[in-house]
Amino acid sequence: MVTHRAASIAAPRRAYVDSGPVVTDSNCIFCKIIAGELPSARIAEDDRTIAFMDINPASLGHALVIPRSHTTDLHSIDSGDLAAVTASAQRLAGLAVERLGADGVNLLNCAGADAWQTVFHFHMHVIPRFAGQPEKDGLTLPWDPKPGDPDRIAQAAAALRGETA
């Protein structure tokens, strides 16, 4: 795989709180991609994020956006890095519609092994969707959406609000 110089998808400069020096993990494959030690098909980068193609794509144009600073998952990412990753993913989603002709885009983050996280460096999947084009789109819903039990929904809402039963 050839590593290409990535374009910038940076939005007009925004003031983010400086999260300090970039943290790396020598055993992390995404940190190795950031350092140029492993190849990637980079799409774009800015001062806080890098976007590159997923090597196990669910659809044409499936990409990952990661923070430059190593952090394990959604629970540990700096809020400034999370905002930067989300903004980069949003811009990349727009490019997927504009340049690849995607009909829609899924943004996906998996936090923890039980949520299907396999690389423990925070990342956001940007998955372009192509209606009625299985040659471009192999992603299917992992669950069958159906109405939930109203009492269980209310109990979970109360627990998340911090209310005791």
Protein Blocks (a to p, Z undefined) as FASTA:
>chain_A
ZZdddddfbdcddddddebjadddfkbmklmmmnopagcddfbdcfkbccdddfbdfbeh
iacdddfbdcfblmlgcfklmmmmmmmmmmmmmmmmmmnopabdcddddedjklopabdc
dcdddddddehilkloccdcfbdcddddfklmmmmmmmmnopaZZ
